[in-house]
Amino acid sequence: MNSSFGKYLKKLRLSKNLSMADVFDQTGITNSRLSKLEHDQTIDPTISVICKLSKCYQVSVINIINETGMGIEKPTPLQHTSFLTSKELEVIQQIIDLFTKERWNIEV
């Protein structure tokens, strides 16, 4: 785990030179909500939020999960992604995107 969820999100946003307003325009996540996420004031963000930010920041959901240590305490199928090829990770991301789109009716 490299950093907290919030610190990682802020690092991603700044690395893309995006303001909170830019993120809102692309995701619909309010400045208030994003600020709470970036300051680790929101525990367990929804997968919908993670997927929206993943698309906005152009990183995979799996990368966000791995970089922030989410779910490490619980065994998950995403726990050993280091053994997967980049193509396998891409396919897993596409499956996650498909489920997310169907479940939360969001554009991915």
N, C-alpha and C positions, 0 to 999 in steps of 0.2 A: 504494500500500500504506500503510495507516494505522498498523498495529501488527503485532507478532508474533502468531502464532496463539494462543499462550498468553495474552498480555495481552488480546487481543480476547475470548477465551472468558471470562476472569475478569471483564472489563468487562460482558459480556452477563449472566453469572450474577448479579453484584452489582446490575445495573440491574433485574433481575427480583426482587430481594430473596430470592434462593434460597441456602440453605446447601448445602454439599457433600452433606449427608445428603438434602436435598430432591432434588438432581440424581440421586443414587443411586436414590431411591424411584421417580423418573420414568423413568430410563434403564437402571438396572442397572450403570452405570459406577461402579466403586468410588472411594472418596475418594482412595486412593493413586494410582489411574490418573488421576483428574481433576486431582489436584495436580501430577502429572508433566506432564500436558498444559498446565496453566496456567503452569507454570514452564519451558516449552519444553524439557523433559527427554526428551520423546518426539518423535522425528522421524517424519514421514509417518504421521499417524494414519489408521486405516482409514476408508473411506467409510461403513461401518456406524456407527462412532463419530460421525463428522461428522453423519450423518443423525439419529441419536438426539439429539445436542445441538441440532441445528437445530430439531427438533420441540419439545424441552424449552424452548428459549429463544425460540421463535416467530419465527425468522428463516429465510430460505431458505438452502439449501446454497450457491446461487450467491452470495448476499450474503457468507457466510463465506469462500468462495473468493476473491471480489473484495477484501474488506476485509483479508485477510491475505496477499494476493499469492501464494497457492498456485498452482503450475503456470505462473507467468508466464514462466519460462525455456523452457518447452516450449509449442509452439503447441497450443491446445485450442479446441474449439468454444465454450467459455465465455469466451474472451478478450475479445470485443467486445460484451459484454452491454449496454453503455451505449446502443447503438442500438436496443434492443428496448423495446417498450412493456411496461407493467406486466402486461397480460394475457398477452403472449407469455412473460414471465418466469414467470408463474404456471403456464402450461401446461408449460414446461420443468421447473419444480419438480415438477409432478404426474408427469411422465414419470420423473424421477429417483427419486421416491418409489416408483413402480410397480416399477422395476428393482430398487431396493434391497429392497423387500418380498419380491420373488420370489427374489432372489439370496441374501439373508442371513436370510430368513424372519423379518423383524422387523415389528412393527406400526408403520405410519407414519400 
